[in-house]
Amino acid sequence: MMMRKAVAISADAMIEDLRTLVETESPSRDLDALAASARTVAAVIEKRLGGQATLIESAAGPHVHWSAGGDPKVLLLGHHDTVFPLGTLARRPFRVADGRATGPGVFDMLGGLVQAIHALASLDDRSGVEILVTADEEVGSHASRGLIEERALACGAVLVMEGAADGGAVKTGRKGCGTFHVTVTGRASHAGLEPAAGVNALVEAAHQVLDIAALDRPGIGTTVTPTVASAGTLDNVVPAEAAITVDVRVESAEEKDRIEAAFAALTPRLAEAKLTVQGGIGRPPMPESASAGLFALAQQLSPGLEGKAVGGGSDGNFTAALGVPTLDGLGAVGGGAHADHEYVVLDTMPGQARLVAGLINAIRA
């Protein structure tokens, strides 16, 4: 496999590649767009690093894998799917102004992918390093989790190129997160003539929302938040069905078990009402212990670097749960993830890439 020679990290070259990635839209679940995006990611990797990037097909779209060869030691992990629908680029094109780059997906997480590639391009020795860029992180990583876990275990250390925390801090811990869907089945009747003949699914749902919200334990990092509810068809019909969606975040495996058991044990309050519960905490917590060793290395390379535990999840949750040392938030410095004002601070990108390059060398030492 022919590798390109090491090159100095160039801000202009990074902006060029960032533009290329942003201008290839990649909304999750749009298989045609994701296929085009995967080809673009692979082309950028090959342009800067040489060798061949492999497209790994999946039901969620193609993942991109590149390996420098040799005994695997470090996995650089990211994703190329974004949350913005096709056509967003026409309304909000890639722009560089006032020291910032803006455009759909620029912070979450195309900027991080660019930094990973240029970090590796700056090294004379790239052996033992792999890049994995998945196609479905924004929608749960169901089609990529097995591959992520396989390569993480093979490499033994994971650097996650998700956007940095506020102020450029790395992410040393993440909550486990998941979504539950509770469906209530009642019985319809005429709301004026015989309301008692029905089983009011909306009333049952109201009871369940209060029971579910009572599972919240913010003092120990557990948040249980009902987010969406629906019920009813007409204003004179006792509703026969209702649905509740709940967002859950936990900091510990014990809380994950408690919450999942509590949802499984939900019981109807109204006679003849029925409940169906689906979902779970799909991303296990990423404890700060998983990042401790790598964070210490990062602080040696960048004195004063801060680490923060955050509420959102990433694919680093999966690798940390396996016991693989994992450090997250090594991507772009910026903000506005999933929002129209998403941005990357351009003059931080070379420094972030140098930190990743330093970590790669320290891990392999």
C-alpha positions as CSV (number, residue, x, y, z in Angstrom):
1,M,0.0,0.0,0.0
2,M,1.6,3.3,-1.1
3,M,1.4,6.0,1.6
4,R,2.0,9.7,0.9
5,K,4.9,11.4,2.6
6,A,4.3,13.5,5.7
7,V,3.3,17.1,5.1
8,A,3.0,20.1,7.3
9,I,-0.5,20.8,8.7
10,S,-2.0,23.6,6.5
11,A,-5.0,25.6,7.4
12,D,-5.8,26.3,3.8
13,A,-5.7,22.7,2.9
14,M,-8.0,21.9,5.8
15,I,-10.5,24.5,4.7
16,E,-10.4,23.1,1.1
17,D,-11.2,19.6,2.4
18,L,-13.9,20.9,4.8
19,R,-15.6,22.6,1.9
20,T,-15.5,19.4,-0.1
21,L,-17.1,17.4,2.6
22,V,-19.8,20.0,3.5
23,E,-20.8,20.5,-0.1
24,T,-21.5,16.8,-0.4
25,E,-24.8,16.6,1.7
26,S,-25.2,13.5,3.8
27,P,-28.5,13.3,5.7
28,S,-29.0,10.2,7.8
29,R,-31.2,7.5,6.1
30,D,-30.8,9.1,2.6
31,L,-28.9,6.1,1.1
32,D,-28.1,7.8,-2.2
33,A,-26.7,10.9,-0.5
34,L,-24.8,8.8,2.0
35,A,-23.2,6.7,-0.8
36,A,-22.0,9.9,-2.5
37,S,-20.8,11.3,0.8
38,A,-18.9,8.0,1.6
39,R,-17.1,8.2,-1.8
40,T,-16.2,11.8,-1.1
41,V,-14.8,11.0,2.3
42,A,-12.8,8.1,0.8
43,A,-11.4,10.4,-1.9
44,V,-10.3,13.0,0.6
45,I,-8.6,10.3,2.8
46,E,-6.8,8.8,-0.2
47,K,-5.7,12.3,-1.5
48,R,-4.1,13.2,1.8
49,L,-2.9,9.8,3.0
50,G,-2.6,7.5,0.0
51,G,-3.6,3.9,0.2
52,Q,-7.1,2.8,-0.4
53,A,-10.2,3.6,1.7
54,T,-12.7,0.8,1.8
55,L,-16.4,1.4,1.6
56,I,-18.3,-1.1,3.8
57,E,-21.9,-1.4,2.7
58,S,-24.7,-1.5,5.3
59,A,-28.4,-1.1,5.6
60,A,-27.8,2.5,6.8
61,G,-25.4,3.4,4.0
62,P,-21.7,2.9,3.4
63,H,-19.1,3.2,6.2
64,V,-15.5,4.2,5.3
65,H,-12.5,2.3,6.7
66,W,-8.8,3.1,6.1
67,S,-5.8,1.4,7.6
68,A,-2.2,2.2,7.5
69,G,-1.3,-1.4,8.1
70,G,0.8,-2.9,10.7
71,D,-0.2,-4.0,14.2
72,P,-3.4,-1.9,15.0
73,K,-2.9,0.5,17.9
74,V,-5.2,3.5,17.4
75,L,-8.7,3.9,16.0
76,L,-9.7,7.4,14.8
77,L,-13.5,7.3,15.0
78,G,-16.1,9.5,13.3
79,H,-19.2,9.7,11.2
80,H,-20.2,11.3,7.9
81,D,-24.0,11.4,8.3
82,T,-25.6,14.7,9.4
83,V,-29.0,15.7,10.7
84,F,-29.8,18.2,8.0
85,P,-32.3,17.3,5.2
86,L,-31.2,17.3,1.5
87,G,-31.4,20.8,0.2
88,T,-30.1,22.6,3.3
89,L,-26.9,23.5,1.5
90,A,-28.8,25.6,-1.0
91,R,-30.2,27.6,1.8
92,R,-27.1,27.6,4.0
93,P,-24.0,27.1,1.8
94,F,-20.5,26.6,3.1
95,R,-19.0,30.0,3.9
96,V,-15.7,31.3,5.5
97,A,-16.0,34.7,7.2
98,D,-14.8,36.4,10.3
99,G,-12.5,33.4,11.2
100,R,-15.4,30.9,11.1
101,A,-16.6,28.2,8.7
102,T,-20.3,27.7,8.5
103,G,-22.5,25.2,6.7
104,P,-24.5,22.0,7.4
105,G,-22.5,19.5,9.4
106,V,-19.4,21.7,9.6
107,F,-19.1,21.2,13.4
108,D,-20.9,17.9,13.8
109,M,-18.7,16.4,12.6
110,L,-17.1,17.1,9.3
111,G,-14.5,19.4,10.8
112,G,-13.4,16.6,13.1
113,L,-12.9,14.3,10.1
114,V,-10.7,16.8,8.4
115,Q,-8.6,17.3,11.5
116,A,-8.2,13.5,11.9
117,I,-7.0,13.1,8.3
118,H,-4.6,16.0,8.4
119,A,-3.2,14.9,11.8
120,L,-2.3,11.6,10.3
121,A,-1.0,13.2,7.1
122,S,1.5,15.1,9.3
123,L,3.2,11.9,10.6
124,D,6.1,10.1,8.9
125,D,5.0,6.9,10.5
126,R,1.3,6.1,10.2
127,S,1.5,2.4,11.0
128,G,-1.0,0.9,13.4
129,V,-3.6,3.7,12.8
130,E,-7.1,3.1,11.4
131,I,-9.8,5.6,10.5
132,L,-13.5,4.5,10.7
133,V,-16.2,6.9,9.5
134,T,-19.7,5.5,9.9
135,A,-23.0,6.4,8.2
136,D,-25.5,6.2,11.0
137,E,-24.3,7.8,14.2
138,E,-27.0,10.4,14.2
139,V,-29.7,7.8,14.2
140,G,-28.4,5.3,16.7
141,S,-25.5,3.5,15.0
142,H,-27.5,0.3,14.7
143,A,-25.8,-0.7,11.5
144,S,-22.3,0.2,12.6
145,R,-22.1,-0.7,16.2
146,G,-20.7,-4.2,15.6
147,L,-18.0,-2.8,13.3
148,I,-17.1,-0.1,15.7
149,E,-16.7,-2.5,18.5
150,E,-14.7,-4.9,16.4
151,R,-12.2,-2.3,15.3
152,A,-12.0,-0.7,18.8
153,L,-11.1,-4.1,20.4
154,A,-8.6,-4.8,17.6
155,C,-6.9,-1.4,18.0
156,G,-7.0,-1.0,21.8
157,A,-7.4,2.8,21.9
158,V,-10.0,5.1,20.4
159,L,-9.8,8.8,19.6
160,V,-13.3,10.1,18.9
161,M,-13.3,13.1,16.5
162,E,-16.7,14.5,17.6
163,G,-16.7,18.3,18.2
164,A,-14.9,19.6,21.3
165,A,-16.8,20.8,24.4
166,D,-17.1,24.5,25.2
167,G,-13.8,26.3,25.1
168,G,-12.1,23.4,23.3
169,A,-12.3,21.0,26.2
170,V,-12.1,17.3,25.4
171,K,-15.0,15.0,26.5
172,T,-13.9,12.7,29.3
173,G,-17.3,11.2,30.0
174,R,-20.7,10.9,28.4
175,K,-24.1,9.8,29.7
176,G,-25.7,6.7,28.4
177,C,-28.8,7.7,26.4
178,G,-31.9,6.2,24.9
179,T,-35.5,6.7,23.9
180,F,-38.6,4.9,25.1
181,H,-41.9,4.7,23.3
182,V,-45.0,4.0,25.4
183,T,-48.2,3.1,23.6
184,V,-51.6,3.2,25.5
185,T,-54.5,1.3,24.1
186,G,-58.0,2.1,25.5
187,R,-61.4,1.9,23.9
188,A,-63.4,4.5,22.0
189,S,-66.9,5.7,22.8
190,H,-69.1,8.7,22.4
191,A,-67.8,11.5,24.7
192,G,-71.3,12.9,25.2
193,L,-73.6,9.9,25.1
194,E,-71.7,7.2,26.9
195,P,-68.2,8.4,28.0
196,A,-68.1,5.7,30.7
197,A,-68.3,3.0,28.0
198,G,-64.9,3.9,26.8
199,V,-61.4,3.5,28.2
200,N,-59.8,6.9,27.9
201,A,-56.3,6.4,26.6
202,L,-55.5,10.1,27.1
203,V,-56.3,10.0,30.8
204,E,-54.2,6.8,31.1
205,A,-51.3,8.5,29.3
206,A,-51.5,11.4,31.7
207,H,-51.0,9.0,34.6
208,Q,-48.1,7.4,32.9
209,V,-46.4,10.7,32.1
210,L,-46.4,11.6,35.8
211,D,-45.1,8.1,36.8
212,I,-42.4,8.3,34.2
213,A,-41.3,11.8,35.1
214,A,-41.0,10.6,38.7
215,L,-38.1,8.3,37.7
216,D,-36.0,11.4,37.2
217,R,-32.9,11.7,39.5
218,P,-31.0,14.8,38.3
219,G,-28.9,14.8,41.5
220,I,-27.1,11.6,40.4
221,G,-27.1,12.5,36.7
222,T,-30.3,10.7,35.6
223,T,-32.7,12.7,33.5
224,V,-36.1,11.2,32.4
225,T,-37.9,13.6,30.1
226,P,-41.2,13.0,28.4
227,T,-40.8,14.8,25.1
228,V,-43.6,13.9,22.7
229,A,-47.2,12.9,23.3
230,S,-50.2,12.3,21.1
231,A,-53.8,11.1,21.6
232,G,-57.3,11.3,20.2
233,T,-59.1,11.7,16.9
234,L,-62.1,14.0,17.3
235,D,-63.4,16.3,20.1
236,N,-66.4,14.1,20.8
237,V,-64.7,10.7,20.9
238,V,-63.1,9.1,24.0
239,P,-59.6,8.5,22.7
240,A,-58.7,4.8,22.1
241,E,-55.0,5.3,21.7
242,A,-52.2,7.5,23.0
243,A,-48.4,7.6,22.6
244,I,-45.6,9.0,24.7
245,T,-41.9,9.4,23.8
246,V,-39.4,9.7,26.5
247,D,-35.7,10.8,26.4
248,V,-33.5,9.2,29.0
249,R,-29.9,10.0,30.1
250,V,-27.9,8.1,32.8
251,E,-24.4,8.3,34.1
252,S,-24.0,4.7,35.5
253,A,-24.8,1.2,34.5
254,E,-26.8,0.8,37.7
255,E,-29.1,3.6,36.7
256,K,-29.4,2.2,33.2
257,D,-30.6,-1.1,34.8
258,R,-33.0,0.8,37.2
259,I,-34.6,2.8,34.4
260,E,-35.0,-0.1,32.0
261,A,-36.6,-2.2,34.8
262,A,-38.9,0.6,35.7
263,F,-40.2,1.0,32.1
264,A,-40.7,-2.7,31.9
265,A,-42.8,-2.6,35.1
266,L,-45.1,0.2,34.1
267,T,-48.7,-0.7,34.9
268,P,-52.0,0.7,33.7
269,R,-54.0,2.8,36.2
270,L,-57.3,2.4,34.4
271,A,-59.2,-0.9,34.2
272,E,-58.9,-2.4,30.7
273,A,-56.2,0.0,29.5
274,K,-53.2,-1.7,28.1
275,L,-49.6,-0.5,27.7
276,T,-46.8,-1.4,25.3
277,V,-43.3,-0.3,26.0
278,Q,-40.5,-0.2,23.3
279,G,-37.0,1.1,23.2
280,G,-34.2,1.3,25.7
281,I,-30.9,2.9,26.6
282,G,-29.1,2.0,23.4
283,R,-25.8,3.8,24.2
284,P,-24.3,2.7,27.5
285,P,-22.6,5.4,29.7
286,M,-19.0,6.4,29.0
287,P,-17.4,6.6,32.5
288,E,-14.6,9.1,33.0
289,S,-12.4,6.2,34.0
290,A,-12.4,5.1,30.4
291,S,-10.7,8.3,29.3
292,A,-8.4,8.9,32.3
293,G,-5.1,7.5,30.8
294,L,-5.6,9.1,27.4
295,F,-6.7,12.4,29.0
296,A,-3.5,12.4,31.0
297,L,-1.5,12.0,27.8
298,A,-3.4,14.8,26.2
299,Q,-2.7,17.2,29.1
300,Q,1.0,16.4,28.8
301,L,0.8,17.4,25.1
302,S,-1.4,20.4,25.8
303,P,-0.9,21.8,29.3
304,G,-4.0,23.4,30.6
305,L,-6.3,21.3,28.4
306,E,-9.6,20.8,30.2
307,G,-11.9,17.8,30.2
308,K,-15.7,17.7,30.6
309,A,-18.3,15.1,31.1
310,V,-21.3,15.8,28.9
311,G,-24.9,14.7,28.5
312,G,-24.9,13.8,24.8
313,G,-23.9,10.4,23.5
314,S,-21.5,9.3,20.7
315,D,-20.0,6.1,19.4
316,G,-17.4,6.5,22.1
317,N,-20.0,5.2,24.5
318,F,-19.8,1.8,22.8
319,T,-16.0,1.6,22.8
320,A,-15.7,2.8,26.4
321,A,-18.3,0.2,27.5
322,L,-16.0,-2.5,26.1
323,G,-13.2,-1.3,28.4
324,V,-11.2,0.2,25.5
325,P,-9.5,3.4,26.5
326,T,-11.5,6.2,24.8
327,L,-11.0,9.9,24.6
328,D,-13.8,12.0,22.9
329,G,-14.3,15.6,21.8
330,L,-11.0,15.8,19.9
331,G,-12.7,17.3,16.8
332,A,-13.5,20.8,15.8
333,V,-13.8,23.8,18.2
334,G,-17.0,25.6,17.5
335,G,-20.7,25.2,18.4
336,G,-24.3,25.1,17.2
337,A,-24.4,21.4,16.6
338,H,-27.7,20.5,14.8
339,A,-28.6,24.2,14.5
340,D,-28.6,26.7,11.6
341,H,-25.8,28.7,13.3
342,E,-23.4,25.8,13.4
343,Y,-19.8,26.9,13.1
344,V,-16.1,26.0,13.4
345,V,-13.4,28.3,14.6
346,L,-10.9,28.0,11.8
347,D,-7.7,29.0,13.6
348,T,-8.1,26.2,16.1
349,M,-8.1,23.4,13.5
350,P,-4.3,23.1,13.0
351,G,-3.7,22.9,16.8
352,Q,-6.4,20.3,17.2
353,A,-4.8,18.2,14.5
354,R,-1.4,18.5,16.1
355,L,-2.9,17.3,19.4
356,V,-4.3,14.2,17.7
357,A,-1.0,13.6,16.0
358,G,0.8,13.8,19.3
359,L,-1.7,11.4,20.9
360,I,-1.2,8.9,18.1
361,N,2.6,9.0,18.7
362,A,2.2,8.8,22.5
363,I,-0.2,5.8,22.3
364,R,2.1,3.9,20.0
365,A,5.3,4.7,22.0
